[in-house]
Amino acid sequence: MTSTYFDVIIVGAGPFGIIAAKTYLELNPTATLALLETDTSLGGAWSKNRVYPGMYSQSPLGMIEFSDVPMKPTPQHYKNYVPAHHVHEYLALYAATHIYDGKSIKDRIRLDTRVVSVQKLRSPRDGTGSESRRRGSTWVVGTDCGQTMVCSKLMIATGITSRPYIPFFNTLDFTPPMLHTKDLARLAPMFMESEGVRNVIVIGGSKSAFDAVHMFISAGKRVDWIIRDKGSGHAGVGLAERTPVYYKNSHQILSTRLMSKMSPCIFQPHDHWMHFFHQTRVGRWATDMVWNTMQFAWLKAARCGHSGDASGARPQLP
Ligand SMILES: Cc1cc2nc3c(=O)[nH]c(=O)nc-3n(C[C@H](O)[C@H](O)[C@H](O)COP(=O)(O)OP(=O)(O)OC[C@H]3O[C@@H](n4cnc5c(N)ncnc54)[C@H](O)[C@@H]3O)c2cc1C
């Protein structure tokens, strides 16, 4: 069997696959490069098939795009957080307009192509096909369409949210319809429109769980939200508005140099500022003041103490 040869194969056409292709082609414009994508749309988490109604980016404009092409604001943005379909359109345009040797990144993406096997050849002599032998390729990539491709460089950009994680539930005789938030865009309308579905249980405490809770409550369903007790509660939530005038949203504040020094993050270089804010009395007092004030404002805005039910969503604090 003959195989198609590429200098580079990238598995996954999400944001990282696309930027990996751009970076490589920028340096080697004549390289033969293919992106293999199992979905029928590019974008990964921002694929047309995964973007559900009400999904917004958690990162604001300026932090959600690639540095060489600023994302244009959209009228539907909220405090500079953008609707997910806008992110998808940005990625699609980015892939279509980055052209190398007459071929855009988009043209190099093979959609609906799942990589099912990858084999590293021990030596160039093991190559399948004369082309690969000549160029000394070292990877053989198999797809679910039965194709075999050979390349000398392989990049894996498959992300961490492509494969749904569904824990085992012992539901005995009761087998409710179940959906993972990866399929929210495709299946949620069916659940929302069905009169037979009156109660929804959402399991999980991160972004897509928040969105699912909001989506089903807005559709008039009764929602029970379950978050495991060993994970410190739901993911951190910040308030988009109520920031000092200069900053458009809380992300911008948290990304300032001053705030990053006040964060006890272990990746921060240990400089004089870190020493001051975390190892002196005055600095620790100032740091505590800032975080406590922010925490107070966010808890108040989340109205966790507003009703008996909502108090369960109060994050576990140290
Ligand atoms: C609901 C949600 C909201 C998010 N919001 C934000 C946000 O606001 N800001 C932020 O920075 N991040 C956010 N993220 C994180 C998000 O994962 C990243 O922004 C980004 O999509 C990661 O890019 P990636 O290319 O590494 O992975 P993905 O975007 O996951 O792309 C991986 C691609 O690989 C493909 N793939 C996987 N296996 C194979 C295979 N065997 N063969 C072929 N193709 C394969 C997948 O189909 C997918 O298209 C969010 C994630 C989710 C799920």
The ligand as an SDF file (V2000), in Angstrom:
LIG
                    3D

 53 58  0  0  0  0  0  0  0  0999 V2000
  -16.7720   24.9520   27.0690 C   0  0  0  0  0  0  0  0  0  0  0  0
  -15.3410   25.4130   27.0310 C   0  0  0  0  0  0  0  0  0  0  0  0
  -15.0320   26.7610   27.1760 C   0  0  0  0  0  0  0  0  0  0  0  0
  -13.7170   27.1990   27.1510 C   0  0  0  0  0  0  0  0  0  0  0  0
  -13.4620   28.5280   27.2900 N   0  0  0  0  0  0  0  0  0  0  0  0
  -12.1890   28.9740   27.2270 C   0  0  0  0  0  0  0  0  0  0  0  0
  -11.8770   30.3750   27.2740 C   0  0  0  0  0  0  0  0  0  0  0  0
  -12.7650   31.1970   27.3720 O   0  0  0  0  0  0  0  0  0  0  0  0
  -10.5940   30.7560   27.2060 N   0  0  0  0  0  0  0  0  0  0  0  0
   -9.5840   29.8430   27.0660 C   0  0  0  0  0  0  0  0  0  0  0  0
   -8.4290   30.2410   26.9780 O   0  0  0  0  0  0  0  0  0  0  0  0
   -9.8500   28.5280   27.0180 N   0  0  0  0  0  0  0  0  0  0  0  0
  -11.1100   28.0800   27.0850 C   0  0  0  0  0  0  0  0  0  0  0  0
  -11.3780   26.7470   27.0050 N   0  0  0  0  0  0  0  0  0  0  0  0
  -10.2640   25.8270   26.9120 C   0  0  0  0  0  0  0  0  0  0  0  0
  -10.0600   25.3690   25.4640 C   0  0  0  0  0  0  0  0  0  0  0  0
   -9.8190   24.0050   25.5710 O   0  0  0  0  0  0  0  0  0  0  0  0
   -8.9420   26.1180   24.8040 C   0  0  0  0  0  0  0  0  0  0  0  0
   -9.3050   27.4600   24.5840 O   0  0  0  0  0  0  0  0  0  0  0  0
   -8.5440   25.6100   23.4160 C   0  0  0  0  0  0  0  0  0  0  0  0
   -9.6650   25.2010   22.6840 O   0  0  0  0  0  0  0  0  0  0  0  0
   -7.5330   24.4940   23.5010 C   0  0  0  0  0  0  0  0  0  0  0  0
   -7.0490   24.3150   22.1890 O   0  0  0  0  0  0  0  0  0  0  0  0
   -6.4180   22.9620   21.6750 P   0  0  0  0  0  0  0  0  0  0  0  0
   -6.1600   23.1460   20.2250 O   0  0  0  0  0  0  0  0  0  0  0  0
   -5.3000   22.5640   22.5650 O   0  0  0  0  0  0  0  0  0  0  0  0
   -7.5180   21.8430   21.9370 O   0  0  0  0  0  0  0  0  0  0  0  0
   -9.0500   21.6630   21.3400 P   0  0  0  0  0  0  0  0  0  0  0  0
   -9.6240   23.0100   21.1510 O   0  0  0  0  0  0  0  0  0  0  0  0
   -9.6590   20.7160   22.2510 O   0  0  0  0  0  0  0  0  0  0  0  0
   -8.7400   21.0120   19.9260 O   0  0  0  0  0  0  0  0  0  0  0  0
   -8.3020   19.6900   19.8040 C   0  0  0  0  0  0  0  0  0  0  0  0
   -8.7740   19.1640   18.4670 C   0  0  0  0  0  0  0  0  0  0  0  0
   -8.2080   17.8730   18.2510 O   0  0  0  0  0  0  0  0  0  0  0  0
   -9.1860   17.0530   17.6330 C   0  0  0  0  0  0  0  0  0  0  0  0
   -8.8470   15.6540   17.8830 N   0  0  0  0  0  0  0  0  0  0  0  0
   -8.8070   14.9980   19.0750 C   0  0  0  0  0  0  0  0  0  0  0  0
   -8.4350   13.7120   18.9000 N   0  0  0  0  0  0  0  0  0  0  0  0
   -8.2340   13.5580   17.5620 C   0  0  0  0  0  0  0  0  0  0  0  0
   -7.8370   12.4520   16.7540 C   0  0  0  0  0  0  0  0  0  0  0  0
   -7.5570   11.2500   17.2800 N   0  0  0  0  0  0  0  0  0  0  0  0
   -7.7380   12.6320   15.4140 N   0  0  0  0  0  0  0  0  0  0  0  0
   -8.0020   13.8390   14.8440 C   0  0  0  0  0  0  0  0  0  0  0  0
   -8.3860   14.9140   15.5660 N   0  0  0  0  0  0  0  0  0  0  0  0
   -8.4900   14.7780   16.9100 C   0  0  0  0  0  0  0  0  0  0  0  0
  -10.4830   17.4710   18.3060 C   0  0  0  0  0  0  0  0  0  0  0  0
  -11.6250   17.1110   17.5360 O   0  0  0  0  0  0  0  0  0  0  0  0
  -10.2900   18.9810   18.4050 C   0  0  0  0  0  0  0  0  0  0  0  0
  -10.8010   19.6480   17.2820 O   0  0  0  0  0  0  0  0  0  0  0  0
  -12.6790   26.2740   27.0000 C   0  0  0  0  0  0  0  0  0  0  0  0
  -12.9820   24.9100   26.8390 C   0  0  0  0  0  0  0  0  0  0  0  0
  -14.2920   24.4850   26.8330 C   0  0  0  0  0  0  0  0  0  0  0  0
  -14.5830   23.0170   26.6430 C   0  0  0  0  0  0  0  0  0  0  0  0
  1  2  1  0
  2  3  1  0
  2 52  2  0
  3  4  2  0
  4  5  1  0
  4 50  1  0
  5  6  2  0
  6  7  1  0
  6 13  1  0
  7  8  2  0
  7  9  1  0
  9 10  1  0
 10 11  2  0
 10 12  1  0
 12 13  2  0
 13 14  1  0
 14 15  1  0
 14 50  1  0
 15 16  1  0
 16 17  1  0
 16 18  1  0
 18 19  1  0
 18 20  1  0
 20 21  1  0
 20 22  1  0
 22 23  1  0
 23 24  1  0
 24 25  2  0
 24 26  1  0
 24 27  1  0
 27 28  1  0
 28 29  2  0
 28 30  1  0
 28 31  1  0
 31 32  1  0
 32 33  1  0
 33 34  1  0
 33 48  1  0
 34 35  1  0
 35 36  1  0
 35 46  1  0
 36 37  1  0
 36 45  1  0
 37 38  2  0
 38 39  1  0
 39 40  1  0
 39 45  2  0
 40 41  1  0
 40 42  2  0
 42 43  1  0
 43 44  2  0
 44 45  1  0
 46 47  1  0
 46 48  1  0
 48 49  1  0
 50 51  2  0
 51 52  1  0
 52 53  1  0
M  END
$$$$
